[in-house]
Amino acid sequence: MRTQGRRGSANVEDRRGRGIGGKTVVGGGIGGIILLILVTLMGGNPGDLLGGVIGGAGTEQSQPYEETAEEAELSQFVSVVLADTEEIWGGLFQQQGLTYEKPTLVLYDDAVESACGTQQSAVGPFYCPGDRKLYIDLSFYDELRRQFQAPGDFAMAYVIAHEVGHHVQTLLGTSDKIMPLREQLSEEEFNRYLVRFELQADYYAGVWSHHAQGKSLLEEGDLEEALTAASAVGDDRIQEKARGYAVPESFTHGTSEQRKRWFYKGFESGALEGGDTFGAKSL
């Protein structure tokens, strides 16, 4: 992706070097390594995040943070990607007669406080509707390359665009429609809605990519990097890797094939209207 020499977003908050003391994280019913792997699927357990608070409060402890050259390059990259999402979604919302409210992207290391509670970097990048902020530990880029075998800068751009997709859902009121269902449905039934919720965020990531390509920002191989990343974080692939088999009724984000399909559908369309995953007969 072409980012060199381009402007970054003014909505980046750097909290690196601020450790969290006395932190507690509530798991939500899935134990051990399975929990950590499932939570890593682009933003933690969305049911917990939609619910508001998923962990206890901690005490922020500041200390000087020395950024490596690689981190400096990556932090600039995510800032430019965020700026691109602001411009593109701002235009798309304007076409709908709406106003796009820009989210803040928070850089952190190890642990962070949010309106969704205290989170550790093991949860991966996440979006918190309570404060309308995206949170990311830049070390996730290495995990994406090593653990998920999804290298490339546009793989990371896809991750950011997916979380921005959740912000779009918040602004459009989709999150408010899904949240009450937690108290009305069984866990298995609610998971089906979560899958559609996450696939819609993948679709919105594709919509952004469509318009980024229209601005000649994508380079050769970028689309393949995003599709590889989307496939790598499918519920089926993650669960099979973690325990040797998949449990479809526990899926919360969709299969590898579904995640690729909806991202690519958004990439081809470039329109908000094509992302009704909740009304789709087949995912």
Buried (B, 14 or more C-beta within 10 A) or exposed (E): BBBEEBEBBEBBEBBBBBBBEEBEBEBBEBEEEBBBBBBBBBBBBBBBBBBEBBBEEBEBEEEEBEBEEEBEBBBBBBBBBBBBBBBBBBEBBEEEEBEBEBBBBBBBBBBBBBEBBBBBBBBBBBBBBBBBBBBBBBBBBEBBBEBBEBBBBBBBBBBBBBBBBBBBBBBBEBBEEBBEBBEEEEEEEBBBBBBBBBBBBBBBBBBBBBBBBEEEBBBEEBBEBBBBBBBBBBBBBBBEEBEEEBEEEBBBBBBBBBBBBBBBBBBEBBEBEBBEBEEBEEB
